[in-house]
Amino acid sequence: MHIARMLTAATLVALPALSACQTTSHQPAGSQVSASEPRPPDAKAAILAVKNTFWNADEIISAAITPPRPGIGRWSVCVRIGSKFRFGDGLILQHHLIAIYDDGTPPAILSVNAKLQCGYPPYEPYPELEARYKPPSGAKGS
């Protein structure tokens, strides 16, 4: 009986300590960035450098990009491209999963029909991919 009380007391003391470890050791991805983690690359600039090898910009009506997600030796982004139907009015949306490599290797398309792989992250407009894009008059390089 005495041993049972000691085990119960030890368990009551240990449980709060274990639960504290459990809640502090697991944090959602991206909730905190330590100083040792690498910074994401400029995915927009990397993709713009090779956009003509990926797409015909004349056909792109709208484009959007997700924030970079880290991987092993690379980052990945999803690019949503809206283009015209060949016949008639309408818009075709394609989701491309693109790798941006840490070593400076040019980006690569990992998947063309990547809607499921991309999921539903927040997309931000990416008009620079469109042929009709004109940089703002105050932008650098114009």
Secondary structure, 3 states (H helix, E strand, C coil): CHHHHHHHHHHHHHHHHHHHHHHHHCCCCCCCCCCCCCCCCCHHHHHHHHHHHHCCHHHEEEEEECCCEECCCEEEEEEEEEEECCCCCCEEEEEEEEEEECCCCCCEEEECCCHHHHCCCCCEECHHHCCCCCCCCCCCCC
